[in-house]
């Protein structure tokens, strides 16, 4: 279990300060709609989510390269993306490793219905706290900004599920703060996460649930 920033090559969102200011004004209804993870969240207004979720190779292509190098992945590897969205990361894995076994799962039926055609056959609708795969199914399981969208008990189940279905490696990125300033920023940025913890609380949770994979923190 290692703290490592495997998302370091992912470009920073522009206008983060303005987005945070807008999200502070989000109504209870905005948050309710965002947490449905439908069209409004992914491709609607920024007040209810991402403000448009489209493929651009500048985002996950360099990240996938880092994952391949760090975990020594090759065409014989098997990879699961938990919270795969529209399959952007899986698409880039398939481009880099055409023969690798890939799979994706996401709670959003909207995303699965609009998954990139290159990987749509490998993606299903489902939840991270109940993964429909046998034990030890994948060489690498990835969950980026996903499991913290559940309540704490759901997070615990998700960590156990990720550990169960990997036979080798795992990487998660979750909302974690180290000080009051970072905590404030996270709560102002957040629309959908239901579990936001201090990094030390996360580490205790990893031990409690038996999660042995790698991890890093999402901060605005």
N, C-alpha and C positions, 0 to 999 in steps of 0.2 A: 504494500500500500504506500503510494508515493504522491506527494503534492507536486504536481507538474502542470505547467501551462501549455497544454497542447493546442490551445486556441490562439496562441500568440500571433499567428499569421492572419487571423480573421480581422478584416478592416474595422476600425471603430466607426460606430454610427455617427453621422454628422448631425449637428444641431441638437446634441444630447441635452444641453441645458434648456433649450426651448421645449423639447419634448417633455422633459420633467415638469416644466411649468404648466404645460397643457394638461398633463396627466393629474396634477394636483387638483385640477378643476373637474375631474371626472366624477360624474354622479353615481349614485348607487345603481341606477339603471345601466349606465355605461359599463360598470364593472360586471354586472350580471350578464350582460350581452357578451362581453369579452370572454367570460369564463365558459361560454358555450362553445368556443373555438370553432365558430362557423365563418361564413364569408365576411361578416362584419369585423371579426378580429383580424383575419389575415389580409383581406383586401378592401377593407372599409376605411373609415376615418381614423386618424391617429388617436383621437379621444377614446376609441374603443379597441385599439390594438396596434398592429404593425404598419398600417397605412399603405399596404401593398407588398405582397410577398412573391417575388419573381426570381427566376434563376439568373445568376451572373457568375461566371467562372472565377471572378476575382475573390469571391467569398470562400467557398469550400475547397477549391482546387489546391491552394497552397496548404490548407489545413490537412487535407487528405494525404498529401505528400509527407507531412510531419508524422501523421499517424502510421503510415506505412513504414517509415524509417524507424520510428521508436519501437514499434511492436514487431518488426521484422516480418511484415505481411508479404505474401506472394499469391500467385494464382491458385494455390491449394488452400488458401485461408477461407474461413467462414466468418462473416461479420453481420451483426445485428445492430440496427439503429433504432433505439427506443425513443419515440417522439420524432419520427422521421419527417414530419411535415409533408411537403410535396415531393420528397425524395431527392432533394438537391445534393446532399452529401453522398447518398448511395449512388447517384448518377456518376459523380466524380470518382468514387471507388471503382465503379464498373468500367469507366474509361481507363483508369490506371491499371486495373487488374481484371481484364475481361473474363477470365475463367474462375474468378473467386465466387464463392457462394455468398449471396447477400440476402438480407431480409430486413423489412421495416415494419414498424407498428406505430400507430398514432391514434389518439382518442378522437381526433377530428375526422368525421366522415367526409366533411367538405374537402379536407386536404387529400384524403385517400382517393376521393372521386376526381381530384384534379392533380394527381401525381404525374410527374414526368413520364411520358410514354415509354422511355427507355428502361424504367424500373417498376412500372405499375404492376406488373405480374407478380412482383416479389413483396408487395406491401399490403397490409391488412389493417382494418380498424380494430382497436383494442386498447386496453389500459396497462400501464406499466406495473401495476400492483397485482396483475394476474396474467403473466406472459404465457401464451398457448404453445410453448415449445418444451420438448423433453429436457431433462437434466443434461448438462454438459454438451449443449448443441453447437456452441460457437467458440471460435478462437478469440474473438473480441466482441464485447458488448459495449455500446456507446449510448449514453443518455445525456444530452446537452440541454440544460434549462428545461427539464421535463419533470422529474420526480417531485420537485418542490412545489408543483402546482396542486399537489394533494395535501390533505390534512396530515398531521404528524403520523397517525397510525398507517395511513396509506403510504407515506414515505418509508416507514419501516418495512412494510410488506414489499415495496418496490426494491429496496436495497437487497432484501433476501432473494427476491425473484431474479434480479440481475446476477447475483452471486450463484444462484442455482443453475441458470442456463448457460453460464460461461464455463468453459473447460480450461481456460487459460488466463485471459486478461479482460479487464473492464476499465472504463473511464467515464466519470460523471462530472458535470459542471452544475453547481447549485448556488442559490443565493446565500452568500455567507459574508458576514461583516466582521471587522477586527476592532472597530472603535465606534463611538457614537456618531461621528460624522458619516461614516460609511453606512451605518444603520439608517440614518435619516435619508440619505440618498437612495437607498434601496426601497424604502417604503414610499418615497415620492415617485420613483420610477415605476414601481410595480402596479400592474393591473390584475394579474391572474394568479400569482403565487400565493399559496395558503400557508406555506412554511418558510419563514425567513429566520435563520438562526446565526448566532455567533459561531465563528469557525471552530472554536473549542467544543461547542455543543454538537456540531456536526461530527467531529472526530470521535466523540463519545458514542454517538449514534452508530457510526461505522463499526466500532468495537462491539456494541450491544447487539447489532444485527448480523455480525459475522461477515460484513462486507470487507473484502480484501483487495479490491481494485484500486486504481488511481483516481485522483480527484483534483478539481480546482474550483475557484470561486467566481461567480458572476458578480460584478460590481458595475454600476452605471458609469 
